[in-house]
Amino acid sequence: MSSSRDLPGEPLLDSPSLTLLTGLLGEPEASRLLTQLDRGLAWQRPTLRLYGREHPIPRRQLWMGDPDARYRYSGRDFLPEPWHPAVAALRDRVISALAEAGTPARFNSVLLNRYAGGEERMGWHSDDESELGPDPLIAALSLGVERPLRFRWKDRSREAFNVWLPHDSLLIMGSGVQDSLQHALLPRRLSGLRISLTFRLVYPASSPA
C-alpha cells in the first residue's frame, strides 16, 4: 500500500458517499463566525479513559444540542450544552445546503472541536456509536487554518488518503462512510486556529433508527 494521496474535486467518493462543498458562508461571515466561536464559547478539555488511565484530550471541545441529545464515546457520557444562537443558525444553513445538494437531513446536535495549532489532534475513529443509528449522515464544517483529514479503509483494501479541508468548507460524510472508513486529524507542522463543527442526529436509546 502506498503512503498517501490527496483527493481533489467533488464528489470525492461515490461509494461510500463523501462530498466536499466550499464557500458555504462566504467572507467576511466565515471569519467573523470563527472569531465569535473562539471567544464566545466555554471550551472544555475533558479527560478520557485509555488503557485504565485518564488522559486530557489533545484539543478543546464542546458538545451542544437538544436536551435529549446525549452521546457516549470513549467510555464517557456527554450531556449537551444548549444551542448557542450562532450555532443554531449555522445548523439551519447546513441543512439548507444539504437539501440544495439533494441530501435531505436533520440534526439535533453538534460536536465542536477547537485546535489551537498543528500539534492538537484527533485520533483514528469512526462515528459509528449506536446513538447515531445504523448509517449516520454527518456534516463537518471547517473554519480557520486548512488541514487534511486523513481517511483509511477499515479492511485496508485500498490506500489511505487525505481530504484537505479549507476555511469555510463543508465535508458531507454520507451513506457507508462510517461503516467503511476511519478518519483522523493527525499532528502537522503548521500554526493557526482551526474550529470544526460536526453536525449529527442522535437518537434516544430506545429508538436506534
N, C-alpha and C positions, 0 to 999 in steps of 0.2 A: 504494500500500500504506500503510495507516495505521501509526502508530508502534508501538503496543503494546496489549496487553490481558492480563489475568490470567485464568487458568483455575481456577475453583473446583470443588470436588467431586471425586468419584472414581467410575468411571474418568475420567481426563482426556481420553484419546483411545481410540477403539476400534481404528482402523486408521490408523497403526501403534498398537501396544498400549502405552499409557502410563498407569500407575496409581499413585496416592499413598495409602499407608497411614499412619495416625498412631497414636501411643501404642504403639509396638512393645514397649518395655521397661517403661514406666511410671516414676513417681518413687517414691523417690529414686534408683533404679538408673541411669536415663539420665544424670543429672547426676554421679553417682559415677563412671560409666564415662568421661565427658568429662574429669574431673579425672585419673583414672588414666592415660588415654592421653596427655594433655598432659604429665604429669610423668614418666611411666614409659617412654616410647619414645625411642629415639635418632633424633630427627628429622633429616632431611638436606635440603640445598638444592643439588641437582646443577645443573650447567650444561648447557644445550642449545645446539646449533649452529643459528643462524638467519642466513641470508644470509652465510655464511662466517665468522661471529664467534660466540664463546662468550658466552652470557648466563646468569646465575643465574636460576632460575625465581622468579616473584614470589609464593612461598609456601614452605612446607616440606612434605616428603612422605616416604613410606616404602612400598616395595614389599615385600609379605610373602606367603608361601605355601609350597606344597610345593616340594621341592628342584628338581623339573624344570619348574617354572612360570616359565620365562624369558620375558621380554617385551621388545619393541623398539618404541620410538616416538620421533619427532623425531630420528631418526638415532642413537639411543643404546640400548645393551643394558642391561637391568636384571635382576640376579640377585636372587632373593627372599631376604629375611631370614626366619629361622624363625618359625613361628607363635608369637605371644605367647598365653599361655593364655586371657586375657580375650577376645582377638580370635577365637581358635578357637571358644570357647564362643558368641560372638556370631554367627559364621558358621553354627553349627548352629541358633541361634534364627531366623536369617533364612531358612534352608532350610525350617524347620518352618512359618514364617509363610507362605511362598510355597506350600507344599503345602496349607495350610488354605485359601488363596485360589484353589486349583485350578491352580497353576502349578508343577509339579514342577521342581526344579533341583538342580544340584550345582555347587560352587565349589571351586577349588583355589588361589585367590589373591585378594588384595585390594590395592587402591591406597588408601592413607590420605593425605589432604591436610589440612594444618593452616593455617588462615587466621587470623592474629593480629588482623586488623581489616579494615575495608571496602576498604582500598587494595590488599590482597592478592587475587589473582585467578587465573582460569584462562581462557585464550583459546579462541576458536572451534575446535571439533574434533568429530569423530565417533569413537567407539570401534569402529573397523572394521578394525583391524590383522588380518593374516592368521592370527595365532596364536589369535584369538578365534572362528574359524570363520565360516561364511557368514551366520549370522543370530544374533548373540550375545544372550543374556539377561544383563542387568546390573542388580544391585540396589544402590541407593545409600542408605546410612543417614546421616542428618544429625544432628549433635549440636551444641548451642550456639546462637549467635545466628541467628535466622531470616534467610535471604537468598533472593532469587529466582534460580532457574536459568533463563537465557534460552534459548529454542529458536527456530530459524529453519529453514524448509524449504530443502533444497538447491536445488530448482528455482525457488524464490522464487514459487511459485504461490499461496501463501497468506501471510497476515500473520504476523509473528513474535509470540511470546507468552512470558509469564513463568509459571513454576511456583514458587510460594513454598514453601520447604522449612523447616518449623518444627522446633524441637528435638524429637528422638525420632520422626522421620518416616522412612518408607522409600519411596523412589521406585523403581518397577519399570519398567525400560525393556525392553520385550519385543520381540516379533517386528516387524521392519520399522523400528524406531526409528533404528538406526544407519545404515540404508540411505537413509532419507528425510530425516533431520533432523541438524542440528548443534546443539551446545549450548555454553554458556559461562557462567562465573561472573564477571560484569563488576564493575568497581570501583563502590563505592557509599558514600555518606556515612553510615557507621554505625560503631560501635565494639563490641568484644567478640569473644571467641574462637569460632571455628566449626571443627569437625573433620568431614570426610566420609570414609566408608568405602565404596568401590565394589567390591563382590564380583563376581568373574567367573571363568569357566572358560577356562584357557589350554591349548591343545592342543600337543603336541610338534610340531616342524617336519615330521616325517614323517607326521603324522596330522591333517590340517586339518579333519576333521569327525568 
